[in-house]
Amino acid sequence: MKISISECNKAASGTGESARAQEKILPKDMPSRKSKGKPAAHLTPLEQGILTAEEALKQIPDTRDELVEELRSRIESGEYNVSGEDVADMMMRRRAADRIR
C-alpha cells in the first residue's frame, strides 16, 4: 500500500480524519508533562494517554489492604490451605505468561 505525499501532509498538519477522531476521543483538559518541559499543547495523543494512565495509576494503592487482612486472618485461624500442587501450577502459569510478554 502506498501513501501519497498529500496524505502525509494531511496527517502532519492535523487536518485529516485522524485529527477529527482525536478531538472526539481525547479529553480537552489533559494534564501537562512537567518532566520533559513540553507544554500540554505539544504532546502527542500517545503522550497524553500515557499521562492520563499515570495519573490513574497514582490513585490505585500498592496493596489491597482488605484482601491482605482477610488472607492474614484465614492463615492465622488455619482456614487457608494451599497445596504444593496448586503453588506449582500457578508458578508454571506465571512463567508461561511471562514468556508471552
BELSUL-V655293 format. One record per run of one state. SS is the DSSP state (@ for helix, = for strand, . for the rest). FROM is the first residue (numbers start at 1). TO is the last residue. If there is no record, write none. Layout:
ss	from	to
SS	FROM	TO
SS	FROM	TO
This chain:
ss	from	to
.	1	4
@	5	13
.	14	16
@	17	25
.	26	39
@	40	42
.	43	44
@	45	58
.	59	64
@	65	77
.	78	83
@	84	100
.	101	101
